[in-house]
């Protein structure tokens, strides 16, 4: 069982992104021929034939709008895959999303103002949950850390968010 809660892109935000993403573009849904796209709406990999869309998402900007933070230059947007239509969100799994032994992740820490206050590179160990739990415990040991973003190193894509418990 995971110690921290991985958060998907919120349902209301997904509805907005499916109409126009955070770059102002209208998404173009398609049938995923191969599967394996990391879906940020339900925190699982797509299966062949599912209708998905690649959208631009600004997770820190969205969080800042919710909390009143001012991330300034730390505001980033980038591509994420989502289902083309509402999917119901993640199913309970007891694992963190997109776990793959040996995968490299950046665990980036933000304070309540939306500024980066640290981060670390994480290579997922034989038991990925233990690697994530350790990285999140280390991050939240700093009282200044309000939330953590996990990103894939190879593409820099946002994977999921964890907030202070």
Secondary structure, 3 states (H helix, E strand, C coil): CCCCCCECCCHHHHHHHHHCCCCCCCCCCEECCCCCCEECCCCEECCCCCEEEEEEECHHHHHHHHHCCCCHHHCCCEEEEEECCCCCCCCCCCCCCCCCCCCEEEEEEEECCCCEEEEEEEECCCCHHHHHHHHHHHHHCCCCEEEEEEEECCCCCEEEEEECC
